[in-house]
């Protein structure tokens, strides 16, 4: 009988490296679906594919010796952060090579219609999220978990240890702030007030 996921995470937190191989099968399908959504629309021969993104993110997750895993939602939230970093690094490399040909780097689903994102847009989003982190770290995390992790509001609330209405409120305010911040007319030095 397989060990419950939270028990595996407890073992992983406790330094038991033998459970690493047991954790992946329990989250692989979710990570793969998440990676597939993020890479949808990417040219077929690109260097970062769904499997590579899942494995790179997973390797980064299980190598974190100081992480105290709370539950599955927490694990998936950290996976979202890991995939964000990997995708941003990929977008920077791709943008530097100037060979993208305008093909989307990722597709984001924010609870509405999927939307393809170009390398430059992904970099702009990451820059805006970094500014938002300085103003309201929790709202930046809500956006990251939703955009990059595909977590639902209930899961985000669990990861952040807040109520679902708080997540809903943060999501709405952060999206409005990001929308204003990422308009072409706003320059990188334009500082907006923190969303309340």
N, C-alpha and C positions, 0 to 999 in steps of 0.2 A: 504494500500500500504506500502511495506517495505521501510525503510529509506535507502538511498544510503550508501554504505560501508564507504566512507570517512566521511560522516556526523556522522555515528556511532562512528568512531574512534575519531572524534573531541569531541563528547560527552564523550567518555571514557577518553580522555586526560583532559577534563574539570572536571573530577571527578564524572561524572554521572555513578554510579555503576549499575543503572537499565538497561543499555544497554548491560551489559555483556552477558546476555542470547540471545540477538539479534545478537551479533557478531559471535558466534560460528557457527550457521547454514550457514552463508555466506562463511565461510572458512573451514568448516568441511571436505568437500570432498577433497579439496586440501591438508589439513593437513593429512588426512587419506591415500591418495595416497603416500604422502611423507613418512609417517611412514611405510607404507606397503613396499615401495622400500627399506627402511633402514633395515627392519627386515626380508626381503626375505631370505629364506634358514635357518632361525633359527629353532631349534627343536620345534615341536608343543607344548610341555608342558612347555616351558620356562616361567619365571615369568613376562617378559615384552612383552606384545603383542601390536598389532597395536593400538587398542582402548586405552590401558593404556598409550602408548607413546603420542598419540594425546591429551588425557585429561590432562596428567601431564604437557606437554608443554603448553597447553592452559591455565591451571591454573597459571603457572608461568608468562605467558604473561599478563593476565588481572589483576594480583596482583601488577603489577609495577605501583605504584602511580606517579612516577616522569617521566614516559615516555611520550614524545610528539610524537604521531603517525602521520606520514606524509601521508601515503597512504597504499594501499593494499600490494605493493611490500615491503615497509618498514616493515609492520607487518609480512609478510612471511620471510623476512630476519632475523628478531629477532626470529621468530619461529625456523629458522635454527640454530641459536646460542643456543637456548634453547634445541633443540633436540640433538645438539652436546654434551652439558653438561650432559644431561640425559643418552645418549648412552655411553659416556666415563665413567660416574659413574657406569653404569651397567657393562661395560667391566672390570673395576677395581674389582668390587665385584665378577664377574664371574671368573676372572683370579685368584683372591685370594682363591676362593673355589676349584680351580683345578678340577672342575667337568665338564668342557666344552666338553671334549671328542673330541676336534678339530672341533666342529660344528661352522659354521660362526655366528658372532654376528649380522652382518648387510650386506646389499648389497648396493654398491654405483654405481650410474650411473653418469659418468662425461661427458656425451655427446657421449660416445662410448658404448661399450658392458658393461652390468652389471657385477660387480665383487664382489664376496663374500669376506668378510673381517673377519678374526679371531680376538678374543679379544686382543691378543698381538699386532697385526697389527694396530688395532684401537687406542690402547694406544700409539704405536710408532708414528702414524700419528698425534695424538693430541700433543705429545711432540714436534714433528717437527713443527707443526703449531704454537706452543708457541714460538719456536725459531725464526720462520719466522716473527711472530708479532713484535719481538724485532728489526728485521732488516727492515721489510717493512710491516707495519700494514695493509695497503690497500690491498696488495697482499694476505695476510692471510685471510682477510675478503672475497675477491673474491673466494678463494678456499672454505672457510666455506660455503658461500652462495650457491655455485655450488654443492659441495659434500653433505653437510648436509641439504641444503634447496631446492635443485633441481631448483633454480632460473635460468632463462635464462639470457644471457648476457645483454639484454635490461633492464630486471628487476634489475639486479645487478647495472647497470649504474645509474638507477633511484634512488636506495637506497643510493648509494655512491656519487651521484651528480657529476658523471664524464661521459665522452663520451663512447659509445660502443667500439670504437677502443682502448681506454685506458683499458677497462675491458679485451678485447681480448689479448692485449699486457701483462697485468698483469697475466692473466690466463696462458699464454704460459710460461712466465718466472718463475712463481711460481711452475708450474708443473715440469719444468726442475730442479729447485732448490730442490724441495721435492724428486724428483727421485734420485738425487745425495745424498741428506741428508739421505735418508732412506735405502740406500744400506747397506747390512750386514757388509761390510768392514769399514763403517764409524761409529766410536764410538760415545757415547753421548757427549763427550767433543770436538769432531771435529767441529770447527766453520768455516763455509764457508762465503765467502763474500756475502753481501746482493745482491739479484737480482736487476739489474738496470732497 
